[in-house]
Amino acid sequence: MPMLLAGWKLSDGGDKHTFTFPSFTLNPGGEVKIWTKSGKNNAGNLYWNNRIPIWNNTGDTATLRDGQGNVIARYTYEGKK
C-alpha cells in the first residue's frame, strides 16, 4: 500500500536540523533519497535545500517521525574521530 509522507519529519541527532516532507507518496518497495543540497524534487529524490552540512562526520543520529510525531525509524552511525 502506498504511504503518503507529507508532513513527516527527518531530523539530526540534536534536532538542530529538520526536513519536513512535502506532498510525497512512497510506493511499496520504493525508496527515496533525501539530499542536503539544492535540487529539484522527483519520484526518487527530495532536496533539503540547505547550504551547510547537516550530518556530523564524527557520528550522528537520523530520526524519522510520522505526521503525528511518532518515531518510525532511527539510525545512528559513528564516523571517523
VEXDREN-2710 file (C-alpha; in Angstrom, 1 decimal):
% VEXDREN-2710
k/r/px/py/pz
1/MET/0.0/0.0/0.0
2/PRO/1.5/3.4/-0.9
3/MET/2.4/5.7/2.0
4/LEU/1.7/9.4/2.0
5/LEU/4.7/11.0/3.7
6/ALA/3.5/14.7/3.6
7/GLY/4.3/16.3/7.0
8/TRP/6.7/13.5/8.1
9/LYS/10.0/14.8/9.5
10/LEU/13.6/13.7/9.3
11/SER/16.0/15.3/11.9
12/ASP/19.5/15.0/13.0
13/GLY/20.6/13.8/16.5
14/GLY/20.3/17.2/18.2
15/ASP/17.1/18.1/16.4
16/LYS/19.0/21.2/15.2
17/HIS/18.0/20.5/11.6
18/THR/14.7/19.1/10.5
19/PHE/13.5/18.2/7.0
20/THR/9.7/18.2/6.5
21/PHE/8.5/16.0/3.7
22/PRO/6.4/17.8/1.1
23/SER/3.4/16.1/-0.5
24/PHE/5.1/12.8/-1.5
25/THR/3.9/9.2/-1.9
26/LEU/6.3/6.3/-1.4
27/ASN/5.2/3.2/-3.2
28/PRO/5.6/-0.3/-1.8
29/GLY/9.2/-1.5/-2.1
30/GLY/10.2/2.0/-3.2
31/GLU/12.9/4.3/-1.8
32/VAL/13.6/8.0/-1.7
33/LYS/16.9/9.7/-1.1
34/ILE/17.0/12.9/0.9
35/TRP/19.7/15.2/-0.3
36/THR/21.1/18.1/1.9
37/LYS/22.0/20.1/-1.2
38/SER/19.6/22.0/-3.5
39/GLY/17.9/20.4/-6.4
40/LYS/14.6/19.6/-8.0
41/ASN/12.4/17.0/-6.2
42/ASN/11.3/14.0/-8.2
43/ALA/10.0/10.5/-7.6
44/GLY/13.3/9.2/-6.1
45/ASN/14.9/12.3/-4.7
46/LEU/13.9/15.0/-2.3
47/TYR/16.1/18.1/-1.5
48/TRP/16.7/19.8/1.8
49/ASN/18.0/22.9/0.0
50/ASN/20.5/23.6/2.8
51/ARG/23.9/25.2/2.2
52/ILE/25.5/23.9/5.3
53/PRO/26.3/20.2/6.3
54/ILE/23.5/18.5/8.3
55/TRP/25.2/15.3/9.4
56/ASN/28.3/15.2/11.6
57/ASN/31.4/13.4/10.3
58/THR/32.1/12.1/13.8
59/GLY/28.7/10.4/14.1
60/ASP/25.1/11.4/14.3
61/THR/21.6/10.0/14.6
62/ALA/18.8/10.4/12.0
63/THR/15.3/10.2/13.3
64/LEU/12.2/9.7/11.1
65/ARG/8.8/10.8/12.5
66/ASP/5.4/10.5/11.1
67/GLY/2.9/13.4/10.9
68/GLN/1.8/12.8/14.5
69/GLY/5.4/12.9/15.8
70/ASN/5.7/9.1/16.4
71/VAL/9.2/7.8/15.8
72/ILE/9.1/5.4/12.8
73/ALA/12.8/4.8/12.4
74/ARG/16.1/5.8/13.9
75/TYR/19.6/5.2/12.5
76/THR/22.8/6.0/14.4
77/TYR/26.3/5.9/12.9
78/GLU/29.8/6.6/14.1
79/GLY/32.2/8.4/11.8
80/LYS/35.9/8.8/11.9
81/LYS/37.1/10.6/15.0
END
